[in-house]
Every structure is written in structure tokens, then in C-alpha cells.
């Protein structure tokens, strides 16, 4: 009896203990569930909504894309652009999964085995490896923790990331999660996301990366500085080989393949940090930045906010052709760096006050001081309240600096004032090339090197245009008068009466007497014939023609504009010249064809702005006139020196004292203009033979076009200009009069 009571009591105690354990377990489970519900509903802190998971807010770079699909550059806070999974090399996910999350395809955002391993390691002091899955890391990247969190907040944040990870797994496929992760992770060296990393480290698209490059990038994400192939190549190659070994262990490659690939050295020969000062078309990209900022301020997103080109991941599809841009930049470097600049140094060697011409020492000091006041250094000091005497002392104190040279940047020590004078020696140049029948700008070179010379000579600078202005006058004569290329005019000086009663008559570089056809007059850049035509039509009518051809800069209505005394932009001149090859229709130069948002939706398309400037017949007459410049005029070097035998119309230009040299070249498909001159007009060659446009600008045009013609992928026409058919009108102008011995080269003087 006693024993039964004892057994009953023991049995009742055991049941109570089990019940208590279940109560404790149930309570803990309930508390855990309530805790996760509170975390998920945002009671302990804001959680990302479903909409935010669908559209995570990350800083995406705006990409500038050429017409042939190359990325020219980006505008960004973080250099980051998204890719789709289909745009990745298949090695990249394999490498990433192998090193970061081996059971990625098996779990639903949380890897329980990894968590237990981490917990056991913490308890035993043998912590080995992390427990975060790729999805958890993505959650952390999309919704950053912030800095200096307390331990309780850090633990809470970890739980929030778990819940966010499960939401991501619920809303996205594994492939999408991999792509999102690779889009958000930092690879170091200002490369955010795999697209930027592939471009920065290898100059490739992500899909073009080979297995060792993918392994390298998968290894870098763990610690971008420690495993940087640039800063720590030994660590980097060791990490890469570890990734390769993990890939072998996970069946993505054989051990033999792993051992073989591990022997391949790092190849960082294409490494190039992408910033606003380097890469292709730097001047164009900076010009476009201003245009896009203005567009963004006036364009509203679907959410009612205006666009931001640094954060919204826009895709700007431009008219620039990366191949032609490359040829243009090469042509500038080849001629300016190897020929013209050395010639300029030699020309001025040993000359007092070089490279300034016909100015006093006081005037030189004034030029240098004016240049000093344009510098950022001066503006910073002035804004800080530093007096002028102190500023001048600072500008005459040697400091370390990097300066431009055609052989590469030079690290040196010199005073800021000496650096200003050093830069005065450099001849500057610009080139713009426009597709004749579309107005698309295909190549744009605004200066020598944007890192050192920020001023853009294509769209910012206005310089005297010299004889390149004469086609406006001649086209007016063809349009309004009964003139043809074969019309003969007495080759004598002409006087034009000015409003004050005085007379103006230009000088002329060639001889006079007899009659000369308009074709020969333009070919020889004859100033007397220009004065004759100006007297027939007047400055206002000539300006009107220039306006119809797209020139917007101010022009004073004086007779001397027939010789190009007005200051115009190169982009205006080239746009105007393309009118002749486009059958008299002016097309405003275009830079952008369309803009897309980060998802590829078209926000805006751009269409050409066209207007008829002259008749088709007048335009053809002008082409025939300007062919004479190349056949045996101031542009004959295109034939004799550079061997360009294709149909080309052109016009050289040289301004007062050889301060500016031009060549405008027109082909059936392309119109390209080149300017050469120094920053200050008092810096120039002292002889017209060396300083004229046919000697300074024409060679760049010729070098560029030879490269363009030789690239068959561009499909640039080598045929003749189309002749319009007009019943009863003879458009054969076989009136060329010249003597090869006498007219091998004309001097094109202002």
C-alpha cells in the first residue's frame, strides 16, 4: 500500500514536471513567434515594405552609351549599374556560391546548419566561418544597418535581416537574388556592382569575364581592400585560388582544371579607375552633364519627383560612335603631340618673351594675372578673405604638382604662377564630326586632356573663324543672285563705303589682274572677291544666311565679317557646313537619341530639328565650289600629302596673326571641323606658312578621316555627292582654271 502511494506520487510529480517543461517551451515558442511578429510588423524598428523590396532604393549611376553600344562613362554618387542574371558569365554565380554560400540553392534565406555551426563555435571558442547567406547579405546591402549600433540594436538588426531575407526569397528567384547581390556589393576602387567591377578591373562586360576573373571578383567581395588585386596582389591571388578550390569541391570544375587555372598569374593590365576626368569623350560627357542636369530638373518621375542623374540609374543613348571618337582622339594626339607642338617649341626657341608675340612685358604680366584669377586656387583664397599681396606670394611659392605633357603627366615642384606660364606654351585644339544626313554628332574632342584643360573648345569657346565664314557669303550669292561656280569677277581690290563715309578694303595674299571664277576665288581664299560679294548683298543679308544655317552667336553687321572677324563656336560652324551636303537642309546637331530609366523603359526620344536653309541647287553649287579648295586650293595637301582621293569639299581658315587655324571638311556622310590655336590669342606662330589652317588643322582632319575610311565597319561612303536633277538647269561646272605649278599651295590669310 505504501509503495503504491509512493509510485502514484512519483508519477504525478513527473507529469507535472513534463507539463511545466511544455509550458516553458510553449511560452518560449509563443514569445519567439510574438517577437518575430513584432520585428516583422516594425514595432521594434522600421522594416522594408513589399514595395521597397520590389524597388530597392540604391544609388545607381547614369550610364552614357555610344551609338555602337559602348559605355563611355557614368555620372554617379556610387559607380554602380545593374545587370540581369542573363548578363553574367556563368562562372560568376558558381564562384560566388562556392565561396560565400554553398547551400544557397537549398535554403530559403536562412542556413540553419551554418547558424548552428556559428553558435557552436561561439560557445566552444572555435568560431569558424560566418552564418550569413547570400540572401542575408543582400538584405544588409539593400537596407544598411547604419553605424555605431549598440549590441542590443545589432542583435535586433540581425533578426530584421533574417526576416527581410525570407521576404526576398519569397519574392525573387534564386537567379534574381544572385544578380541583385552582385549589383549591390562593393568591389573596391570605386566600383560598386559587378558591371562597374568588370569594367574597372578588366575593361569587360560581366558576361565576358573568364573563370579566373570571376573567381577573383567572388573573392574580393569579402574584403575589398585586403583582397584588392591592385593593393594586395599576393592576398588576392591566394583568395582567388581558394575560390577555385571551393568551385572544384562543389563540382563546378575538376580538380585538374582548378590546379591548372590556379597557376595563371593576375592580369591587371586593363585596370582603369573610371572617373569624370578619364576615359573616352571626356569633354563630351562634361558637356552632356550640363544638358542632362537641365533636362532632369524639368522632367518628372512617375512618383512626382524630378530625376537625378547621379542616383536614378538612367541610360543615356548618345549619337557618339566610340570607334570614331577613338580615331578623333588618336588623330589629335598623333599630330599635336608628335608634330605640331614640338614644331612650336622649336619655332620659339631662344626668342625673347616666348611664346607671346608682339606684346610688352607689362601686357604679359597682365595676361598671367588674368589667368591666375581664373584658377580654383585663386577663387578659394579670395573667398577666404586673403588679400591680393598674400595671394600673389602664395602663387610664387613652389609646391608639388602634376602637370600635363604629351609624354604623360609629370610630377614636379614649381610655383603655381610658373605652371600658368608653362601651360601658355601649349597649342590647343578641338574637333567635332557630324553625320551629314542625321545631324548626329559622332566624335567630339574639346581639348587636349580634360584632366588638365577643362575648357571645352567645341561648345564653350568662341573664336574668330577667318575664311571659313566665306561659304556663308558665297551661298548667299548662289541663292539670291545669278551666280554659279563658273561666274567670273574682275580680280581687283574693292572698296566698301562704311556708314561713317570712310571706305574699307581688305588686303589679299595672291596676285591680281584679269578675271577669276568664284570656284577659283574660294579655292584661293581670295579676299577681294569676298569684298565684291559683300558689297553686292550687305552684312545683314549674310548674317541672315548664317542664321538659317544654325549660327546663333552674336555677329556685328560690318563688311569685315566676309573675312571671318566674328567669334563663333566650332559646333555652330560644323553644323552649318553640313547643310551643303544635306541638300540645303540644316539639321541642328544632335547628341542624344533617347533616355531610358533603370528598368529600360523609354522616358524620352529625341528627334532632329530641321529647317530649309537654301535650295538643293544652291547647296550643290556650294559643294562644287568647296571641292575646288581640295582639288587645287588651300586644302590641296589632302591630295598631295595625305593621299585622300575621294570626293571632299572643304574650307581652310586662318585669323589675324595666325592666332586660329581651321579646316572644315565635308564628305557625303560626314562633316568634320577642326580648330587649332592657343589659349591666348597673343600666342601663335610668327609666320603664316606655319600658322595657317592648312598647316595646323588640316592634318588632324586628314589623319582622322584616313582612320575612318579604313574602318570598313563604319561603312562611310567614298562616293561622290549626289547631284540634284532639275529640268533645264545645267549643274556641270567644268570651269576649273589653274596651273599646277603655280597653285600647289595657297596661303590663306585673314
PyMOL commands that set and color helices and strands:
alter all, ss='L'
color gray80, all
select helices_A, chain A and resi 2-40+50-54+85-87+90-100+112-124+134-142+151-171+174-184+194-202+206-208+211-220+233-249+255-262+282-297+322-348+361-372+376-383+388-395+416-424+466-480+518-523+527-537+539-548+559-563+570-581+616-632+637-640+656-658+688-691+693-696+698-710+712-714
alter helices_A, ss='H'
color red, helices_A
select strands_A, chain A and resi 62-65+71-75+186-188+191-192+315-318+398-403+410-415+427-435+441-445+463-464+488-490+496-497+503-504+515-517+567-568+585-587+592-596+602-605+610-612+649-654+660-666+670-678
alter strands_A, ss='S'
color yellow, strands_A
deselect
rebuild
show_as cartoon
